[in-house]
């Protein structure tokens, strides 16, 4: 919050659409009569803008909530960082409850854009120093996939999904390293033998790469199926586990 102590800093954050500034202050636009968060897509002139510490202050000034950025929605804070692994970059994002997202890729900006798209109404704060241990743990799991999550109490998770998705993700974490399962196998494991298509969708929606090992799910004939973070990464992970 200390980065936005004056109006010049708030204006700069607004121009940059700074997701870390959401909830730190609110922007009132006199010409439209609305108030917004810093990342709103509007581009008002500086002379038409006023800043408010709270939503209540903005409403007291006669402004209404912007329909585009929805400033009245309570926003949780996600801390995020990007680090190196032996299979490219990893992005981690943590809520107060645990790891919300782990993704893999080759471009830090693309990973950040994906994070912002997934969590449109969250305050997203960079925290490379605070997430050093999480990044190291993910990199370690990439290199040593035989480790069990139960042996890593530091990797608390906070994956959000439907009951079926959570059941599928829990079943995936029970597949031992070096083994694979089909979508039908997972469907049987969760007591929904006819739901293999829903299982496939849940695997595709897995928010925790490596931690929830959806790479261990293959087609019924043993062939590789898709992988959100690249089939080559999936092949490499399975090869390491087989070794």
Number of C-alpha atoms within 10 A of each C-alpha: 10 7 11 15 12 10 13 10 13 22 18 13 19 23 16 12 17 18 22 20 22 27 23 18 20 24 25 28 24 17 11 12 15 18 30 30 26 27 20 20 13 15 9 14 10 9 9 11 15 16 18 18 13 14 22 13 14 24 16 10 14 13 20 19 19 20 11 11 18 14 23 16 11 12 15 14 19 23 20 26 23 24 19 16 18 10 17 13 18 25 23 27 25 24 17 11 10 15 23 20 23 26 22 24 19 13 12 16 11 11 21 19 10 13 21 15 10 12 13 13 19 19 21 25 18 16 15 16 9 12 19 14 13 23 24 15 16 25 21 14 19 23 16 14 21 14 15 14 17 10 8 10 8 13 16 15 18 16 21 12 14 10 9 16 20 15 18 25 26 14 18 23 18 13 17 16 19 15 11 19 18 20 22 20 17 23 22 14 15 16 10 15 14 11 16 17 12 16 25 22 13 20 23 14 14 25 23 22 22 21 24 23 24 29 26 24 26 19 14 13 7 11 10 17 15 18 18 18 15 12 14 13 18 23 15 14 23 19 11 16 18 12 6
